[in-house]
């Protein structure tokens, strides 16, 4: 462990916050030796220099070699079976192991979690799986995503609202979008599914929001999502709309560019 006085050391919760991971993840890292810590009077104490060293290792691609596409595919098969069986322990284990191995969170979602959800949706649609299998799987995914959602670090890019409009009950894509945006260091107000457009407009009028991200999964409400985005833009709030099959990487890129374009437009208008 790097040299430091005991006074400089921080506890595990503060270390987890600084690393932007869940407390349990930091705990597992300490237990596995990935993060050096001293056990003092029954609690772990961590030298901040160890956090910097771990951060550097995590950010250096060659150093942690994230799992290959093949491994993700195999884990996605296991994830499918665990979700269909309602085996939440295995779902958590697969997700946390892959994250520990350095899998980016959006690759975990899109490479390992989304394919089983699509397969479950198709099987349900074809009458091969009961609706309760889908409901149980969706609830497990919501809980696990809530737990692995990263904490943005340092200065945020800005504040983004994530929702789906009235009549679209698919909350999971909004949760995935919220996780993807937090991963890209946005402050996220996650309003979930079935959000009345007029309430969304009110929310933006009374809060300092940089952009609204609308997830859109139900084809019947897709026109409402588009018209809501148009109204938001007319009211001066940047807005983007996703669709089934659009990716979280696309979302990260679009969110950055729509906010930058909006800021440029505001600057140009005030300069006039
Ligand atoms: C779970 C589920 C439900 C659950 C939702 C639970 C929940 N908490 O979310 C419930 C039971 C409520 C449900 C209901 C219905 N569902 Co449903 N559902 C699904 C299922 C299995 C998964 C949905 C999901 O989470 N998708 C997320 C991932 C898997 O896919 P994705 O959409 O590509 O997501 C990415 C993007 O959205 C992106 N993203 C998110 N936000 C944004 C924003 C931006 C800007 C960008 C760029 C990207 C982005 O992030 C995601 C990850 O990459 C899908 C199967 C499927 N193929 O998706 C069916 C599915 C979407 N449902 C379907 C249907 C038909 C329905 C119902 C109409 C069924 C019915 N007869 O009642 C109702 C509609 C309810 C309503 N009013 O909205 C169909 C839609 C078919 C279609 N295109 O017409 C599907 C495809 C199932 C099927 N094969 O038939 N459903």
Boltz pocket constraint, residues with backbone or C-beta under 6 A from the ligand:
constraints:
  - pocket:
      binder: B
      contacts: [[A, 109], [A, 110], [A, 113], [A, 114], [A, 115], [A, 117], [A, 118], [A, 119], [A, 120], [A, 121], [A, 122], [A, 125], [A, 134], [A, 138], [A, 167], [A, 168], [A, 169], [A, 170], [A, 171], [A, 172], [A, 173], [A, 174], [A, 176], [A, 177], [A, 213], [A, 214], [A, 215], [A, 216], [A, 217], [A, 218], [A, 219], [A, 240], [A, 241], [A, 242], [A, 243], [A, 244], [A, 245], [A, 246], [A, 247], [A, 248], [A, 250], [A, 251], [A, 254]]
      max_distance: 6.0
